[in-house]
Amino acid sequence: QAGLTQPPSVSKGLRQTATLTCTGDSNNVGNQGAAWLQQHQGHPPKLLSYRDNNRPSGISERLSASRSGNTASLTITGLQPEDEADYYCSAWDSSLSAWVFGGGTKLTVL
Amino acid sequence: QVQLVQSGAEVKEPGASVKVSCKASGYTFTSYDINWVRQATGQGLEWMGWMNPNSGNTGYAQKFQGRVTMTRDASISTAYMELNSLRSEDTAVYYCARLSLRWGSRAFDIWGQGTMVTVSS
């Protein structure tokens, strides 16, 4: 089944800002918005944000999520070494009646 | 604290079945759907299906229809995922995840630690 589209990799310098994107269609991101997950090597995913920049408690304010049309974005400011991880977006697809994920973006902090 | 604890690693032969458990604690088990997601080594996340622990209702990804069964034992706050007719491509880490509804949107907010399933002859 169709998934969401994310760039495979993004590299930014320490203390810089990274913006990760997630593109879907009107059945998923455009309708339901997207949630963002972070995964460090060897660990389970961790929820960073519900749609519309609603963050669970304990998630850094350096992270902010937004959406424009069928594309969701996650912006991380003041990059730190611990931000180096894989990032996934997820959304409910109403036409598939299924959850779909992006392929993931590997964020490298230089 | 709120957590999901999964059963240990499994090694199975092709054609066999595997049943993975996911024990919930720290919250009311029947109040949140449990979903299953798998991840092959070096690959992304793949959604397999959901189960409502209160009703037992389920929904499966088309790819796994007929091969996966999700059940629960609410008396011990445990969800199960059974996958049949295993093949080498099923080798992956299997996660259970709680589906939460907040601010009018849904997301997987709590994840189990993962269960490695290896299919090999």
Contacts between the chains, C-beta under 8 A, distances in Angstrom:
chain1	res1	chain2	res2	distance
A	1	B	61	6.8
A	1	B	62	6.2
A	1	B	63	6.9
A	3	B	44	7.8
A	32	B	105	7.3
A	32	B	106	8.0
A	33	B	105	5.9
A	35	B	105	7.1
A	35	B	106	7.7
A	35	B	107	3.6
A	35	B	108	7.3
A	37	B	45	7.8
A	37	B	108	7.2
A	44	B	95	5.8
A	44	B	111	4.0
A	44	B	112	6.7
A	44	B	113	6.0
A	44	B	114	5.4
A	45	B	45	6.9
A	45	B	95	7.5
A	45	B	97	7.8
A	45	B	108	7.3
A	45	B	111	5.6
A	46	B	111	7.3
A	47	B	107	5.6
A	47	B	108	6.3
A	47	B	109	4.8
A	47	B	110	8.0
A	49	B	107	7.9
A	50	B	102	5.9
A	50	B	103	5.6
A	50	B	105	4.6
A	50	B	106	7.7
A	50	B	107	4.8
A	51	B	103	7.8
A	51	B	105	4.3
A	51	B	107	7.8
A	52	B	103	7.0
A	52	B	105	6.9
A	54	B	102	6.6
A	54	B	103	4.1
A	54	B	105	6.9
A	56	B	102	8.0
A	56	B	109	6.2
A	88	B	44	6.7
A	88	B	45	5.6
A	90	B	45	7.6
A	90	B	107	7.0
A	90	B	108	6.8
A	92	B	106	6.6
A	96	B	62	7.7
A	97	B	59	6.7
A	98	B	47	6.3
A	98	B	59	7.9
A	98	B	61	5.4
A	98	B	62	7.3
A	99	B	35	6.8
A	99	B	47	4.1
A	99	B	50	7.8
A	100	B	47	6.9
A	101	B	37	7.9
A	101	B	44	6.1
A	101	B	45	4.4
A	101	B	46	7.2
A	101	B	47	6.6
A	102	B	44	7.3
A	103	B	44	4.8
A	104	B	44	4.6
A	104	B	45	7.4
